[in-house]
Amino acid sequence: MATEGRRVYGAAMGEPTAGGARIEGPVAGGDHGWAFGAPLFDLADHGYRLDEWFLEGDATTYRQVPGGAWGHDGRWEAEPSGSLPFRTRLVVYRPADPARANGTVLVCWNNVTAGYELFGGESPETLDGYVFVGATVQRVGVHGFAEAPQGLAAWDPTRYGSLSIPHDDASYDIFRQVGAAVGRDRPGRGGAGDPLSGIDVSHVAAVGASQSAGRLATYVNALHPLVGGFDAYMLQIYFGSGTPLEAGDLEVNLNRPAAQPAALRLRGSHLLRDDLDVPVMVVNSELEAVACAGVRQPDTDRFRWWETAGTCHVSLQSMRVRAPKYEREFGVAQPVDEGMNRVSIQPVYDAATAALRRWLDDGTPPPVQPKVEMAEAATADRPARPARDAFGLAVGGIRLPQVDEPLMRHGTEPRGSDARAFLNGSSTPLGRDEVIARYGDEATYLDRFRAAAERTVAAGALLARDVEPLVEEARSDWAEVVGEPGP
């Protein structure tokens, strides 16, 4: 994206959107000269470009309808309670050639649990025709934590100093307005102030992970019946509980842990409402499968629930992407625990995204997937416990090839006592002799690994293009665990 020193400018200023806000952009310049969180690689190599826009207006706030049930079934009732002014940003990854766009826009509720914004949009599936919109909708994303201000305004005051979100009560309607700004029905489609100028939009899907998934749960349960806004919802690594509509200054901050252990705190408390007119999909790792064991829901013609065995909330692969980006943004190295879980759930996200697009395009629902099997239900003093096989791996669920043909014991067992260790899980190599006894040599192992990957492709939980990258990763793991190829 072009820059002009420290100046911030917009090519089109104050364009109205369908959500009532005004949009400005594309934005450039600032102290750094790039959008916070932008990829480390050149999007142009994938036929994409990045544009950043500012959105300004008034966000409606909501509250629970007095006397209404805020119950286990998720059929919650909300009503407007006021409004708050806001000024925020959206980061747009879009095909440089509009003809490459597939018509599906993914609007991501950027995650702020780290004290700064985390969002995706860099996977092979997303960069194959989708438009990805990273939406800044929470106060921490702009202003950061008080004790460690890493939000946008502190990171680049010249570029982002004008942004403001008073508190998170505004977040739900800000998110709706971001969706409206890139939706099918916004006024001025195709004009200079249109972030998706030239692109035909068929569907706009909402995506959120971790804390953001909890916020989407509240949007699904309380606000979609009232205001709509999106054609589908995908909740990723969702712990089974929504967030308050009226939160005020309440923040999720892992540096201020509650007294109760994380394993007991993060436990599902309610269902997602089952009477929506749009598809809803949940894609969880093994960790959230445990948390949600008591609030699982049956698959229907409008609902899919996927769980992936052997994965955890965060993976080594995701941290290897996140750490150099953190160092670029903040100038400080971010330590990476090499013993954390090493089965990335990203390939399952990509398969789920492709399946969600088909669901929207032609009505074909994603395949039903097996759930992780639980050996013991949750009690008052401990979470549910998965059934485990002879290698200590969870039984059931979506089976990635690292789990079906293991070199390591992958799972949710933390390597420490803090909340981050709980989210990171672990991967412990099996013994070299055990591996050689099971597979004999590297060639046999890779053949079996590839066959396991193909089974997951056939089940619809892995895309064919991800098989060979996983095989190359498996080749590296063999060298690490076994050393020289086996006899």
C-alpha positions in Angstrom: 0.0 0.0 0.0 1.3 3.4 -0.9 2.5 5.8 1.8 3.2 9.5 2.0 5.5 9.9 5.0 3.6 10.5 8.2 0.5 11.8 6.5 -2.8 10.0 6.7 -5.2 10.5 3.9 -8.3 9.0 2.2 -9.0 8.9 -1.5 -12.7 9.3 -0.8 -13.9 11.0 2.3 -17.2 10.7 4.1 -19.0 8.2 1.8 -22.3 7.0 3.4 -22.9 3.3 3.9 -26.0 1.2 4.3 -25.3 1.0 8.1 -25.6 4.8 8.5 -21.9 5.4 9.1 -19.5 7.3 6.9 -16.5 5.6 5.3 -13.1 7.1 4.4 -10.3 5.6 2.5 -8.2 4.0 1.4 -6.0 5.1 4.3 -2.2 5.3 4.0 0.8 7.0 5.7 1.4 7.2 9.4 4.4 6.6 11.6 4.9 3.1 10.2 3.5 3.3 6.8 1.5 0.1 6.9 -1.8 -1.2 8.4 -1.3 -2.9 11.8 -1.5 -6.7 11.5 -0.8 -6.7 7.7 0.7 -9.9 6.3 4.5 -10.3 6.3 4.3 -11.5 2.7 3.3 -9.6 -0.4 -0.4 -10.1 -1.1 0.3 -9.2 -4.7 2.0 -12.5 -5.1 -1.4 -14.1 -4.5 -3.3 -11.7 -6.8 -4.6 -9.7 -3.8 -4.3 -6.2 -2.5 -4.8 -4.7 1.0 -6.8 -1.5 1.6 -7.6 0.0 4.9 -10.7 2.2 5.6 -12.0 4.2 8.5 -15.7 4.0 9.5 -17.4 6.7 11.6 -20.9 7.0 13.0 -23.1 6.2 16.0 -23.5 2.6 17.2 -26.7 1.4 18.8 -26.2 -0.2 22.2 -28.5 -3.0 23.4 -29.8 -4.6 26.6 -31.7 -7.6 27.6 -35.5 -7.1 27.3 -36.7 -6.5 30.9 -38.2 -9.7 32.3 -37.1 -11.6 29.2 -35.4 -15.0 29.6 -31.6 -15.1 29.1 -31.7 -18.8 29.2 -29.9 -22.0 28.3 -31.7 -22.4 25.0 -30.1 -19.3 23.5 -33.4 -17.7 22.4 -32.5 -14.3 23.9 -34.4 -11.1 23.5 -32.7 -7.7 23.3 -33.8 -4.1 22.7 -32.0 -0.9 21.9 -30.8 1.0 25.0 -28.9 4.0 23.5 -26.1 4.9 21.2 -22.4 5.7 21.3 -20.2 7.6 18.7 -17.4 5.6 17.2 -14.6 5.9 14.7 -12.8 2.7 13.7 -11.0 0.9 10.9 -11.5 -2.1 8.6 -8.7 -3.9 6.8 -9.7 -5.4 3.5 -7.9 -8.1 1.5 -9.5 -8.3 -1.9 -8.6 -9.8 -5.3 -6.8 -7.2 -7.3 -8.8 -8.5 -10.3 -12.5 -8.3 -9.4 -13.2 -11.1 -11.8 -11.3 -13.5 -9.4 -13.7 -12.8 -6.6 -16.0 -15.7 -5.7 -18.8 -13.4 -4.2 -18.3 -14.4 -0.6 -17.1 -11.8 1.9 -15.8 -12.9 5.3 -16.1 -10.3 8.0 -13.8 -11.1 10.9 -14.4 -9.8 14.4 -10.8 -9.1 15.3 -9.6 -10.7 18.5 -8.2 -8.4 21.2 -7.5 -10.9 24.1 -3.8 -10.3 23.6 -4.2 -6.5 24.2 -3.8 -5.8 20.5 -5.6 -7.1 17.4 -5.2 -10.6 16.0 -7.0 -11.6 12.8 -6.5 -14.1 9.9 -7.2 -13.9 6.3 -3.9 -15.2 5.1 -4.7 -18.9 4.4 -4.7 -20.5 0.9 -8.5 -20.9 0.9 -9.2 -17.3 1.9 -6.7 -16.0 -0.8 -8.5 -18.0 -3.4 -11.3 -15.6 -4.3 -12.8 -14.5 -1.0 -12.8 -10.9 0.3 -11.6 -10.8 3.9 -12.5 -7.9 6.1 -10.8 -7.5 9.5 -13.1 -5.4 11.7 -11.9 -3.4 14.7 -14.9 -3.3 16.9 -13.7 -3.5 20.5 -12.2 -0.8 22.7 -9.0 -2.7 23.4 -8.2 -2.9 19.7 -8.0 0.8 19.5 -6.9 1.8 23.0 -5.2 -1.3 24.4 -4.9 -2.3 28.0 -4.2 0.5 30.4 -1.0 -1.1 31.8 0.3 -2.0 28.3 -1.2 0.2 25.6 -0.6 -1.8 22.4 -3.8 -0.7 20.6 -3.9 1.0 17.3 -3.9 4.6 18.7 -0.7 4.0 20.7 1.0 2.0 18.0 0.6 4.7 15.3 -0.9 7.9 16.7 -0.5 9.7 13.3 -2.4 7.0 11.4 -4.9 5.9 14.1 -5.0 8.7 16.7 -8.4 9.8 15.6 -10.0 6.4 16.2 -12.2 5.9 19.2 -14.5 3.2 20.7 -15.9 4.3 24.1 -16.5 0.7 25.3 -17.6 -2.7 24.1 -21.4 -2.1 24.5 -21.0 -0.4 21.0 -19.1 -3.4 19.6 -22.2 -5.4 18.3 -23.6 -2.6 16.2 -20.1 -1.5 15.0 -19.7 -5.0 13.7 -23.1 -4.9 12.0 -22.2 -1.6 10.4 -18.9 -2.9 9.1 -20.9 -5.8 7.5 -23.2 -3.2 5.9 -20.3 -1.2 4.6 -19.2 -4.2 2.5 -22.6 -5.7 1.9 -24.7 -6.2 -1.2 -27.1 -3.3 -0.4 -24.9 -0.4 0.5 -25.5 2.8 -1.4 -22.8 4.0 -3.8 -21.8 0.5 -4.7 -18.9 0.8 -7.3 -18.0 4.4 -6.4 -14.7 5.7 -5.2 -15.6 5.2 -1.6 -16.6 1.6 -2.0 -14.1 -0.8 -0.4 -15.3 -3.6 -2.8 -15.6 -1.5 -5.9 -16.0 -3.8 -9.0 -16.7 -6.9 -6.9 -20.1 -8.6 -7.1 -21.1 -9.6 -3.5 -23.4 -12.6 -3.1 -23.0 -13.3 0.6 -21.5 -11.8 3.7 -20.5 -14.2 6.5 -19.4 -13.3 10.0 -16.4 -15.1 11.5 -14.9 -14.8 15.0 -12.5 -16.9 17.0 -12.0 -17.4 20.8 -13.3 -14.3 22.7 -14.7 -13.0 19.3 -16.6 -16.3 18.9 -18.2 -15.6 22.3 -19.3 -12.2 21.1 -20.7 -13.7 17.9 -22.6 -16.1 20.0 -24.4 -13.2 21.7 -24.9 -11.6 18.3 -26.5 -14.8 17.0 -28.7 -15.4 20.0 -29.8 -11.8 20.8 -29.2 -9.5 17.8 -29.6 -11.5 14.5 -33.3 -12.0 15.1 -33.6 -8.2 15.7 -31.3 -6.6 13.1 -30.0 -9.5 10.9 -26.8 -8.3 9.3 -25.1 -11.4 8.0 -25.9 -14.4 5.7 -24.0 -16.9 7.9 -21.9 -17.2 11.1 -18.8 -19.3 11.8 -17.7 -19.5 15.4 -14.1 -20.8 15.7 -12.5 -22.2 18.9 -15.7 -21.3 20.8 -15.9 -22.0 24.5 -19.7 -22.3 24.7 -20.6 -19.0 26.3 -21.7 -15.6 25.0 -20.6 -12.2 26.3 -22.7 -9.5 27.9 -24.5 -6.9 25.9 -23.8 -4.4 28.6 -20.2 -4.9 29.6 -19.1 -1.3 30.1 -15.3 -1.3 30.8 -15.1 -5.0 31.4 -12.1 -6.5 29.5 -10.8 -10.0 28.9 -7.1 -9.8 30.0 -5.0 -12.9 30.4 -2.6 -10.8 32.5 -5.3 -10.4 35.1 -6.4 -14.0 35.7 -9.3 -14.9 37.9 -8.7 -17.0 41.0 -10.5 -20.0 39.5 -8.4 -22.2 37.3 -8.8 -21.6 33.6 -9.9 -25.2 33.0 -12.9 -24.6 35.2 -13.6 -21.0 34.2 -13.9 -21.8 30.5 -17.0 -24.0 30.4 -20.0 -23.8 28.1 -23.1 -22.4 29.6 -25.8 -22.2 26.9 -26.8 -23.3 23.4 -26.9 -21.3 20.2 -30.5 -20.6 19.2 -31.8 -23.1 16.8 -34.5 -21.0 15.0 -32.3 -18.8 12.8 -33.0 -18.3 9.1 -29.2 -18.5 8.2 -26.5 -21.1 8.6 -24.4 -21.3 11.7 -21.2 -23.3 12.0 -19.0 -24.1 15.0 -15.4 -25.3 14.4 -13.6 -26.3 17.6 -10.3 -27.8 18.7 -10.1 -30.6 21.3 -9.9 -28.0 24.1 -13.2 -26.3 23.3 -14.8 -29.7 22.6 -14.0 -30.4 26.3 -15.4 -27.0 27.4 -18.5 -27.4 25.3 -19.2 -31.1 26.2 -22.4 -30.0 28.1 -23.7 -27.6 25.4 -23.2 -29.6 22.2 -26.0 -29.4 19.7 -27.3 -31.7 17.1 -26.6 -31.0 13.4 -29.5 -29.7 11.5 -30.2 -28.2 8.0 -29.1 -24.8 9.5 -26.4 -25.9 11.9 -23.0 -27.7 11.9 -20.7 -28.5 14.9 -17.2 -29.7 14.1 -14.6 -30.8 16.6 -11.0 -31.7 15.8 -9.1 -34.2 17.9 -5.5 -33.6 19.0 -5.6 -29.9 18.4 -5.6 -27.1 20.9 -6.7 -23.4 21.1 -3.3 -22.2 19.8 -0.8 -24.2 17.7 3.0 -23.9 17.2 2.3 -23.2 13.5 0.1 -20.2 14.4 2.7 -18.9 16.8 5.5 -19.2 14.2 3.4 -16.8 12.1 2.4 -14.6 14.9 5.8 -14.1 16.6 7.6 -12.4 13.7 4.6 -10.2 13.1 4.7 -9.2 16.7 8.4 -8.4 16.4 7.8 -6.3 13.3 5.0 -4.3 15.0 6.5 -3.9 18.5 10.3 -4.4 18.0 10.5 -7.1 20.6 10.9 -10.8 20.1 7.9 -12.9 21.2 9.0 -16.2 22.8 7.5 -19.4 21.2 7.2 -22.6 23.3 8.4 -25.3 20.9 6.7 -27.9 23.1 3.2 -26.5 22.6 0.6 -28.3 20.5 1.8 -28.9 17.0 -1.4 -29.8 15.1 -2.7 -26.7 13.4 -6.5 -26.5 13.1 -6.1 -24.0 10.2 -6.6 -26.7 7.5 -9.9 -27.6 9.1 -10.9 -23.9 9.1 -10.1 -23.8 5.4 -12.2 -26.9 4.7 -15.1 -25.4 6.8 -14.9 -22.1 4.9 -15.1 -23.8 1.6 -18.1 -25.9 2.9 -19.8 -22.8 4.2 -19.4 -21.1 0.9 -21.1 -24.1 -0.9 -23.8 -24.0 1.7 -24.5 -20.3 0.8 -24.1 -20.8 -2.9 -26.2 -23.9 -3.6 -27.7 -24.9 -0.2 -25.5 -28.0 0.2 -24.7 -28.3 3.9 -21.3 -29.2 5.2 -20.8 -32.9 6.0 -21.6 -34.1 9.5 -18.4 -34.9 11.4 -17.9 -37.1 14.4 -17.6 -35.5 17.8 -14.7 -36.1 20.3 -15.7 -38.9 22.6 -15.9 -38.1 26.3 -15.0 -40.7 28.9 -16.2 -38.6 31.8 -18.6 -35.8 32.1 -17.7 -32.5 33.8 -18.2 -32.2 37.6 -18.2 -29.2 39.9 -14.4 -29.4 40.4 -13.1 -30.6 37.0 -13.9 -30.4 33.3 -15.1 -33.2 31.1 -12.4 -35.7 30.0 -12.0 -37.1 26.5 -11.6 -40.8 25.9 -8.0 -41.6 24.9 -6.4 -44.3 22.8 -3.1 -46.2 23.5 -1.1 -43.2 22.4 -2.9 -40.8 24.7 -4.7 -39.2 21.8 -8.4 -38.2 22.0 -10.9 -40.7 20.4 -13.4 -39.5 17.8 -13.7 -36.1 16.2 -12.2 -34.9 12.9 -8.9 -36.9 12.5 -6.1 -35.0 10.9 -3.2 -37.3 9.7 -0.9 -36.2 12.6 -3.5 -37.8 14.9 -4.4 -40.9 12.9 -0.7 -41.7 12.2 1.1 -40.1 15.2 4.7 -39.4 15.9 3.8 -37.4 18.9 1.1 -37.3 21.7 -0.8 -34.2 20.6 -3.4 -32.8 23.0 -4.6 -30.2 25.5 -2.3 -31.1 28.4 -0.7 -27.8 29.5 3.0 -27.3 30.1 2.5 -24.8 32.8 -0.1 -23.4 35.2 -1.0 -20.1 33.6 -3.9 -19.4 31.2 -1.6 -19.2 28.2 -0.2 -22.7 28.9 -3.8 -23.9 29.1 -4.5 -22.5 25.7 -1.3 -23.8 24.1 -1.6 -27.5 25.0 1.3 -29.7 24.2 2.9 -32.2 21.8 5.2 -34.8 23.2 7.3 -37.0 20.8 6.8 -40.7 21.1 10.0 -42.8 21.6 12.2 -43.5 18.6 12.0 -47.2 19.1 8.2 -47.1 19.4 8.0 -45.1 16.1 10.3 -47.5 14.3 8.3 -50.5 15.6 5.1 -49.0 14.3 6.3 -47.8 10.9 9.6 -49.4 10.1 10.9 -46.6 7.9 10.2 -43.1 6.8 8.7 -44.1 3.4 6.2 -46.4 5.1 5.3 -43.7 7.6 4.7 -41.1 4.9 2.6 -43.5 2.8 0.4 -44.1 5.8 0.3 -40.4 6.7 -0.8 -39.5 3.1 -3.5 -42.2 3.2 -4.8 -40.8 6.5 -4.9 -37.3 5.0 -6.8 -38.6 2.0 -9.4 -40.1 4.4 -9.9 -36.7 6.0 -10.2 -35.2 2.5 -12.9 -37.8 1.6 -14.7 -36.9 4.9 -14.8 -33.3 3.8 -12.8 -31.9 6.7 -9.5 -31.3 4.8 -8.9 -29.8 1.3 -6.9 -31.7 -1.2 -4.5 -28.9 -1.7 -3.4 -29.1 1.9 -2.3 -32.8 1.7 1.2 -32.3 0.3 2.1 -29.4 2.7 1.1 -31.6 5.6 3.2 -34.5 4.2 6.2 -32.1 4.0 5.6 -31.1 7.6 5.4 -34.8 8.5 8.7 -35.4 6.8 10.3 -32.8 9.0 8.6 -34.3 12.1 10.1 -37.7 11.3 13.6 -36.3 11.1 13.1 -34.6 14.5 11.6 -37.7 16.3 13.6 -40.5 14.6 16.7 -38.7 13.2 17.9 -40.8 10.2 15.3 -42.6 8.2 14.4 -46.0 9.9 15.8 -49.3 8.6 
